[in-house]
Amino acid sequence: MMRYAITKNAVILSLFAIGTAAALAVTNELTINKVDCNRQQALMRSLNEVMPHDLHDNDLLADRITVTDPLLGRNEHHIYRARLADQASGAVLEATAPDGYGGNIALIVGVNAQGTVSGVRVVPPHNETPGLGDSIETKKSDWIYRFDGRSLDNPVEAGWAVKKDGGEFDSFTGATITPRAVVGAVHRALQYFDANRDNLFAADAETVAAEVCDE
């Protein structure tokens, strides 16, 4: 009788464990899809902030290529190409500032076809110091908007630095490393775009699997 009871309990526990594992697997799958959709929607909002709708009428996510170049940082970076009436009108470049105070700072840099910055945003998360380095975020300050309208000629090369280093860009009170890193990364992204713009728009777009996300 005792052996039967033990066996019965073992079977019940096994079935419970299997049911729990199945429920967790389903929940995990649903959660992953939701996380992916949230990430995609956040990316689309950021892309449209740095590449406004009046500069493109194509789907930026569907017109993506992947490149590797030290000017953009280590490893691969995506570039989202903007087109207006089927003509190249700009691009959004992923770039990495490797020398932030807390490590890498991921950015997206919008550049129109003439090489002028249409917007820059920090891609979270980052490890910059709260209350100091996090002023690179739009919700903390308007500092990042100082890149709008800039180009390789505006300012000239020497001006692409924080004022402490003889350049034209403000730093933050008590924090110079973070803005210095971002200024350098944006400048290098512009250099990359200037040197490669023709090839960027001639390359075939990648086939990207689209997530079906509810609004």
Helices and strands as residue ranges (DSSP letters): H 2-50, G 53-55, G 60-62, E 64-68, E 76-84, E 87-100, E 103-112, E 117-123, G 133-136, G 143-147, G 157-159, G 163-165, H 177-202
